[in-house]
Amino acid sequence: MNQLLEIIHITLIAISKSVYNYWFLMVVWTVYFLIRKIYNTNIYNIENAKSPIGSLIESVLQGILVGIIGSLIIILTGLPVNSTVYIIYLLPISLALSLIQVRYLCISYSAAVMGLLALILNGQIIFGYALPNMNMNVSGLITLVGILHLMESLLIYFVGADDCMPIICKKEGKIIQGHILQKYWPIPLAILFVTAGEASGNVIQMPDWWPLLKPSNPLLNSLFFGLMPFVGILGYSTVTFSEQPEKRAKKTGIMLFLYSMLIIAIAVLGKEDRVLMVIGLVLMAALHEAIMLLEQRHEKRHEPIYTVPDRGIRIMSIIQGGIAEKVGMKKGQIIKKINDLEVVNAQHFKELMDNKWTFMWIETENFNRELNTHEIKAYPAGLDNLGIKILPENPRVLFKYESLKKVGVLDLLRYRKRR
């Protein structure tokens, strides 16, 4: 038990070194920049309970928490990433790839590039020039990516739909509403490396059961394992019109969980197999991209669920603390009747609310066509505002639906148009 507590203690020390690293500050600044961009897409004045700074603090705390969990998993499995100067280039490669497409900020792409280079560059001499020897444990790198995505799958499953931003588009002549789901987390980690030199600092005699994944090379048993601070960034970016944001986030979280398990399995099986390492690196990027493409394919094949109804009005968002929230109305519902009077459109809804009734029965319809009745008492002043934003029939600003399939969410502001 004492050994386990010591492992947790040195892990927390390594995590703290990552947090106070200037690379971590750069990642936090990048995440803040991305969050501000997300908030800039809120051109419909949808109330958000959190400010950009509040969202940043939330992302940082969530990232530190999963970083601690991920670091403990890395340490317990015992697959090291060799201590090499080239590991620090993972973050710059991620930032460079994000200029092509924002989802390429994910470490699965930069690690695939780094791993393939590590397999190719082994100090060969070509035309009299010596290529660098990256000396990187590729299976350890693949394991690192798998564990990071295991953590990401949990984040997306539980909080991926938080702070989603509504957008309005026109598709085949119809006004439709979708949601941008975009979250980023700075991740401080402690990763294992192997050293044959003298050990310095705190030295812990590991228990007999460690590591969980035993090395095939017996010489590793006589070496020292160290912890190296590492900073990464996890990101989730998608647009959905055909599913509720919460459902999309949970589906993506499950797919990423299965993806991470497969990647970790390949890393373990391919520790000494160069061919499996190459397959693992290619699949690491290809399967991640396939998950994103599957979501796009789903969007193409399924009808939008948030449309302007023929009769009634669609609730675009619920204002926090408003009457609609208190009586249990939900985003996406259609308001069909007020006091048994059928709601025709947005203008008619406004006229009905101008009556300032002190007592109201409001009938709403869910996605499954289930009807609900909400009872509101507003005696004696009456009520003329439910605390909702409705999907407009003639919005002043539209996003181009076609552009959403081709560009990153950061480019959305370039692709909006006024009616």
C-alpha positions as CSV (number, residue, x, y, z in Angstrom):
1,M,0.0,0.0,0.0
2,N,2.9,2.4,0.9
3,Q,4.5,1.7,-2.5
4,L,1.2,2.6,-4.3
5,L,1.0,5.8,-2.3
6,E,4.6,6.7,-3.2
7,I,3.7,6.0,-6.9
8,I,0.8,8.4,-6.6
9,H,3.0,11.0,-4.9
10,I,5.7,11.0,-7.5
11,T,3.1,11.1,-10.2
12,L,1.5,14.2,-8.7
13,I,5.0,15.8,-8.5
14,A,5.6,15.1,-12.2
15,I,2.1,16.4,-13.1
16,S,2.9,19.6,-11.2
17,K,6.1,20.0,-13.2
18,S,4.1,19.7,-16.4
19,V,1.6,22.3,-15.2
20,Y,4.4,24.8,-14.5
21,N,6.1,24.1,-17.8
22,Y,6.0,27.0,-20.3
23,W,4.6,24.5,-22.9
24,F,1.6,24.0,-20.7
25,L,1.0,27.7,-20.6
26,M,1.2,27.8,-24.4
27,V,-1.4,25.0,-24.6
28,V,-3.7,26.8,-22.2
29,W,-3.4,30.0,-24.3
30,T,-4.2,28.0,-27.4
31,V,-7.3,26.5,-25.7
32,Y,-8.4,29.9,-24.6
33,F,-8.0,31.2,-28.2
34,L,-10.1,28.3,-29.5
35,I,-12.8,28.8,-26.8
36,R,-13.0,32.5,-27.7
37,K,-13.5,31.5,-31.4
38,I,-16.4,29.2,-30.3
39,Y,-18.0,32.0,-28.4
40,N,-17.7,34.3,-31.4
41,T,-20.0,31.9,-33.3
42,N,-22.8,32.8,-30.9
43,I,-24.3,35.3,-33.3
44,Y,-27.8,34.5,-32.2
45,N,-27.3,35.9,-28.6
46,I,-27.9,32.5,-27.0
47,E,-27.3,32.9,-23.3
48,N,-24.3,30.9,-22.0
49,A,-24.0,30.2,-18.2
50,K,-20.2,30.4,-18.4
51,S,-17.8,33.0,-19.7
52,P,-14.8,32.1,-21.9
53,I,-12.6,32.3,-18.8
54,G,-15.0,30.1,-16.9
55,S,-15.0,27.5,-19.7
56,L,-11.2,27.7,-19.8
57,I,-10.8,27.0,-16.1
58,E,-13.3,24.1,-16.4
59,S,-11.3,22.6,-19.3
60,V,-8.0,23.0,-17.4
61,L,-9.3,21.3,-14.3
62,Q,-10.8,18.5,-16.3
63,G,-7.5,18.1,-18.2
64,I,-5.5,18.0,-15.0
65,L,-7.8,15.4,-13.5
66,V,-7.7,13.0,-16.5
67,G,-3.9,13.7,-16.8
68,I,-3.4,12.3,-13.3
69,I,-5.6,9.2,-14.1
70,G,-3.8,8.7,-17.5
71,S,-0.4,9.1,-15.9
72,L,-1.2,6.4,-13.3
73,I,-2.3,4.1,-16.1
74,I,0.9,4.7,-18.1
75,I,3.0,4.0,-15.0
76,L,1.2,0.9,-14.0
77,T,1.3,-0.6,-17.5
78,G,5.0,0.1,-17.6
79,L,5.5,0.8,-21.4
80,P,8.1,3.6,-21.6
81,V,8.7,6.3,-24.2
82,N,12.4,6.7,-24.7
83,S,13.8,9.9,-23.3
84,T,14.6,11.7,-26.5
85,V,14.6,15.3,-27.4
86,Y,12.3,14.6,-30.4
87,I,9.3,14.0,-28.1
88,I,9.0,17.7,-27.6
89,Y,8.1,18.2,-31.3
90,L,4.7,16.4,-30.8
91,L,3.0,19.7,-29.8
92,P,4.5,21.9,-32.6
93,I,3.5,19.2,-35.1
94,S,-0.1,19.2,-33.7
95,L,-0.3,23.0,-33.9
96,A,1.0,22.9,-37.5
97,L,-1.5,20.2,-38.6
98,S,-4.4,22.2,-37.0
99,L,-3.8,24.9,-39.6
100,I,-5.0,22.4,-42.2
101,Q,-8.1,21.3,-40.2
102,V,-8.8,22.0,-36.6
103,R,-9.4,18.4,-35.7
104,Y,-5.8,17.6,-36.7
105,L,-4.8,19.3,-33.5
106,C,-5.4,15.8,-31.9
107,I,-2.3,14.0,-30.9
108,S,-3.2,10.9,-32.8
109,Y,-2.2,12.6,-36.0
110,S,1.1,14.2,-34.8
111,A,2.1,11.0,-33.0
112,A,1.5,9.0,-36.2
113,V,3.8,11.4,-38.1
114,M,6.4,11.2,-35.3
115,G,6.3,7.4,-35.0
116,L,6.7,6.9,-38.7
117,L,9.7,9.2,-38.8
118,A,11.2,7.4,-35.8
119,L,10.9,4.1,-37.7
120,I,12.5,5.6,-40.8
121,L,15.3,7.8,-39.2
122,N,17.8,5.4,-37.6
123,G,21.1,7.3,-38.2
124,Q,21.5,6.2,-41.8
125,I,24.1,7.8,-44.0
126,I,22.7,8.9,-47.4
127,F,24.9,10.7,-49.9
128,G,27.4,11.4,-47.2
129,Y,24.8,13.0,-44.8
130,A,24.0,11.3,-41.5
131,L,20.3,11.2,-40.8
132,P,19.2,11.7,-37.1
133,N,18.6,8.7,-34.9
134,M,15.4,9.4,-33.1
135,N,15.7,6.4,-30.8
136,M,12.1,6.4,-29.9
137,N,10.1,3.5,-28.4
138,V,7.2,3.5,-30.9
139,S,5.1,1.0,-29.0
140,G,5.3,3.3,-26.0
141,L,4.3,6.2,-28.1
142,I,1.2,4.3,-29.5
143,T,0.3,3.3,-25.9
144,L,0.5,7.0,-24.9
145,V,-1.9,7.9,-27.7
146,G,-4.3,5.0,-26.7
147,I,-4.4,6.0,-23.1
148,L,-4.9,9.7,-24.0
149,H,-7.9,8.7,-26.1
150,L,-9.2,6.5,-23.4
151,M,-9.2,9.7,-21.2
152,E,-10.7,11.7,-24.1
153,S,-13.5,9.2,-24.6
154,L,-14.5,9.7,-21.0
155,L,-14.4,13.5,-21.3
156,I,-16.5,13.5,-24.5
157,Y,-19.0,11.0,-23.1
158,F,-19.7,13.0,-19.9
159,V,-19.0,16.6,-20.9
160,G,-18.6,16.7,-24.7
161,A,-22.1,18.3,-25.2
162,D,-21.6,21.0,-22.6
163,D,-21.6,24.6,-24.0
164,C,-22.6,23.4,-27.5
165,M,-23.4,26.3,-29.7
166,P,-26.5,26.4,-32.0
167,I,-26.1,27.5,-35.6
168,I,-28.7,28.0,-38.3
169,C,-28.3,26.9,-41.9
170,K,-30.4,26.6,-45.1
171,K,-30.5,23.1,-46.7
172,E,-32.6,22.4,-49.8
173,G,-34.7,25.5,-49.1
174,K,-35.4,24.6,-45.5
175,I,-34.2,26.5,-42.4
176,I,-32.5,24.0,-40.1
177,Q,-30.7,24.3,-36.8
178,G,-27.6,22.4,-35.8
179,H,-25.1,22.4,-33.0
180,I,-21.4,22.9,-32.8
181,L,-19.8,20.6,-30.3
182,Q,-16.3,21.7,-29.7
183,K,-14.2,21.1,-26.6
184,Y,-10.5,21.3,-25.9
185,W,-8.5,20.1,-22.9
186,P,-4.8,20.8,-22.0
187,I,-3.4,17.6,-20.6
188,P,-0.4,17.5,-18.3
189,L,1.1,14.0,-18.1
190,A,3.9,12.0,-16.5
191,I,5.3,9.5,-19.0
192,L,7.8,6.7,-18.4
193,F,11.3,6.7,-19.8
194,V,14.2,4.2,-19.4
195,T,17.7,5.2,-18.3
196,A,20.8,3.2,-17.8
197,G,22.6,5.9,-15.8
198,E,22.6,6.7,-12.1
199,A,19.2,7.3,-10.6
200,S,18.6,10.7,-9.0
201,G,15.9,12.1,-6.9
202,N,13.3,9.9,-5.3
203,V,13.9,6.2,-5.9
204,I,11.1,3.7,-5.4
205,Q,11.5,-0.1,-5.3
206,M,8.5,-1.2,-7.4
207,P,6.4,-4.2,-6.3
208,D,6.9,-7.6,-7.9
209,W,3.7,-7.3,-9.9
210,W,4.9,-4.3,-11.7
211,P,4.8,-3.6,-14.6
212,L,1.5,-5.0,-15.6
213,L,2.8,-5.5,-19.2
214,K,6.1,-7.4,-18.6
215,P,9.0,-6.5,-20.9
216,S,10.1,-9.2,-23.4
217,N,13.7,-8.0,-23.0
218,P,15.1,-9.2,-19.6
219,L,17.8,-6.5,-19.6
220,L,15.0,-3.9,-18.9
221,N,14.6,-5.4,-15.4
222,S,18.1,-4.0,-14.5
223,L,17.4,-0.5,-15.8
224,F,15.9,2.5,-14.0
225,F,12.5,3.9,-15.1
226,G,12.0,7.6,-14.7
227,L,9.1,10.0,-15.0
228,M,9.2,12.8,-17.6
229,P,6.7,15.7,-17.6
230,F,4.8,15.9,-20.9
231,V,2.1,18.3,-22.1
232,G,-0.5,17.4,-24.7
233,I,-3.8,18.7,-25.9
234,L,-7.1,16.8,-26.5
235,G,-9.8,18.1,-28.8
236,Y,-13.3,17.3,-29.9
237,S,-14.9,19.1,-32.8
238,T,-18.0,18.2,-34.7
239,V,-21.3,19.7,-36.1
240,T,-24.6,17.8,-35.9
241,F,-27.9,18.5,-37.4
242,S,-29.4,15.0,-37.3
243,E,-28.9,14.1,-33.6
244,Q,-29.3,15.8,-30.2
245,P,-25.9,17.0,-29.0
246,E,-25.9,14.8,-25.9
247,K,-26.6,11.7,-28.0
248,R,-23.9,12.6,-30.5
249,A,-21.3,13.1,-27.7
250,K,-22.1,9.8,-26.1
251,K,-21.9,7.9,-29.4
252,T,-18.5,9.5,-30.2
253,G,-17.3,8.7,-26.6
254,I,-18.1,5.0,-27.0
255,M,-16.4,4.8,-30.5
256,L,-13.3,6.5,-29.1
257,F,-13.2,4.1,-26.1
258,L,-13.2,1.2,-28.5
259,Y,-10.6,2.9,-30.7
260,S,-8.3,3.4,-27.6
261,M,-8.6,-0.2,-26.6
262,L,-7.7,-1.4,-30.1
263,I,-4.7,1.0,-30.2
264,I,-3.4,-0.1,-26.8
265,A,-3.8,-3.8,-27.8
266,I,-1.8,-3.2,-31.0
267,A,0.9,-1.4,-29.0
268,V,1.2,-4.3,-26.5
269,L,1.3,-7.0,-29.2
270,G,3.7,-5.0,-31.4
271,K,6.4,-4.2,-28.9
272,E,9.0,-6.2,-30.9
273,D,7.2,-6.4,-34.2
274,R,8.1,-3.6,-36.6
275,V,5.3,-4.5,-39.0
276,L,2.7,-4.2,-36.3
277,M,4.2,-0.9,-35.2
278,V,3.7,0.5,-38.7
279,I,0.1,-0.9,-38.8
280,G,-0.5,0.6,-35.4
281,L,0.7,4.1,-36.5
282,V,-1.3,4.1,-39.7
283,L,-4.4,2.9,-37.9
284,M,-3.9,5.4,-35.1
285,A,-4.5,8.3,-37.6
286,A,-6.8,6.4,-40.1
287,L,-9.3,5.1,-37.5
288,H,-9.5,8.4,-35.8
289,E,-10.2,10.1,-39.1
290,A,-12.7,7.3,-39.9
291,I,-14.7,8.1,-36.8
292,M,-15.0,11.7,-37.9
293,L,-15.9,10.7,-41.5
294,L,-18.6,8.3,-40.1
295,E,-20.2,11.1,-38.3
296,Q,-20.2,13.2,-41.5
297,R,-21.7,10.3,-43.4
298,H,-24.4,10.0,-40.7
299,E,-25.2,13.7,-41.2
300,K,-25.5,13.2,-45.0
301,R,-27.9,10.3,-44.8
302,H,-30.2,11.5,-42.0
303,E,-32.7,14.3,-42.0
304,P,-32.2,17.3,-39.6
305,I,-34.2,17.1,-36.4
306,Y,-34.3,20.8,-35.7
307,T,-36.5,22.4,-38.4
308,V,-39.1,25.2,-38.6
309,P,-42.4,23.3,-38.1
310,D,-45.4,23.8,-40.4
311,R,-47.5,24.7,-37.3
312,G,-46.2,26.0,-34.0
313,I,-42.7,27.2,-33.0
314,R,-39.5,25.3,-32.3
315,I,-37.6,26.1,-29.1
316,M,-34.0,26.9,-30.1
317,S,-32.6,27.3,-26.6
318,I,-33.8,27.6,-23.0
319,I,-32.7,30.7,-21.0
320,Q,-31.2,29.5,-17.7
321,G,-33.5,30.3,-14.8
322,G,-36.4,31.2,-17.0
323,I,-40.0,30.0,-16.7
324,A,-39.6,27.5,-19.5
325,E,-36.7,25.8,-17.7
326,K,-38.7,25.7,-14.4
327,V,-41.7,24.0,-15.9
328,G,-39.6,21.4,-17.7
329,M,-39.6,22.6,-21.3
330,K,-36.7,21.2,-23.4
331,K,-34.6,22.6,-26.3
332,G,-35.9,21.3,-29.6
333,Q,-39.6,20.9,-28.5
334,I,-42.4,22.4,-30.6
335,I,-44.9,24.6,-28.8
336,K,-48.2,23.5,-30.3
337,K,-50.9,25.2,-28.1
338,I,-51.3,27.9,-25.5
339,N,-54.5,27.7,-23.4
340,D,-55.9,25.4,-26.1
341,L,-55.3,27.9,-28.8
342,E,-53.2,26.5,-31.7
343,V,-49.9,28.4,-32.3
344,V,-49.5,29.1,-36.0
345,N,-46.1,30.7,-36.2
346,A,-43.7,33.0,-34.4
347,Q,-45.8,36.2,-34.9
348,H,-48.9,34.5,-33.7
349,F,-47.0,33.2,-30.6
350,K,-45.9,36.8,-29.8
351,E,-49.5,37.9,-30.1
352,L,-50.7,35.2,-27.8
353,M,-48.0,36.0,-25.2
354,D,-49.0,39.7,-25.3
355,N,-52.2,38.7,-23.6
356,K,-50.2,38.3,-20.3
357,W,-52.3,35.5,-19.0
358,T,-52.0,34.8,-15.3
359,F,-52.6,31.1,-15.9
360,M,-51.4,29.1,-18.9
361,W,-51.5,25.6,-20.2
362,I,-48.8,25.1,-22.8
363,E,-48.7,22.0,-25.0
364,T,-45.4,20.9,-26.4
365,E,-44.3,18.1,-28.7
366,N,-41.1,16.1,-28.4
367,F,-39.0,14.5,-31.2
368,N,-41.0,11.2,-30.8
369,R,-44.2,13.2,-31.2
370,E,-45.1,12.7,-27.6
371,L,-47.3,15.6,-26.2
372,N,-46.6,17.2,-22.9
373,T,-48.7,19.9,-21.0
374,H,-46.9,22.5,-18.9
375,E,-48.9,24.5,-16.3
376,I,-47.8,28.0,-15.5
377,K,-49.2,30.3,-12.8
378,A,-48.3,34.0,-13.1
379,Y,-50.8,35.7,-10.8
380,P,-51.4,38.7,-10.6
381,A,-49.0,40.4,-13.1
382,G,-49.4,37.8,-15.9
383,L,-46.6,36.5,-18.1
384,D,-45.4,37.7,-21.6
385,N,-42.0,35.9,-21.7
386,L,-41.3,32.2,-21.3
387,G,-37.5,32.6,-21.3
388,I,-36.9,30.9,-24.6
389,K,-35.2,31.6,-27.9
390,I,-37.2,30.3,-30.9
391,L,-35.9,29.0,-34.2
392,P,-36.7,32.0,-36.6
393,E,-38.5,31.5,-39.8
394,N,-36.5,34.1,-41.6
395,P,-33.1,34.4,-39.8
396,R,-30.9,37.4,-40.6
397,V,-27.7,35.3,-40.5
398,L,-27.2,31.9,-42.0
399,F,-24.2,29.6,-42.2
400,K,-23.6,27.8,-45.5
401,Y,-24.5,24.2,-44.9
402,E,-22.1,22.9,-47.6
403,S,-19.1,24.6,-46.1
404,L,-19.5,22.8,-42.8
405,K,-18.4,19.5,-44.4
406,K,-15.2,20.9,-45.8
407,V,-13.6,23.2,-43.2
408,G,-12.8,23.4,-39.6
409,V,-15.2,25.0,-37.1
410,L,-12.7,27.8,-36.7
411,D,-13.5,28.9,-40.2
412,L,-17.3,29.1,-39.7
413,L,-17.3,32.9,-39.4
414,R,-15.9,33.2,-42.9
415,Y,-18.8,31.1,-44.2
416,R,-21.8,32.9,-42.9
417,K,-24.0,35.2,-44.9
418,R,-26.7,37.7,-44.3
419,R,-30.1,37.3,-45.8
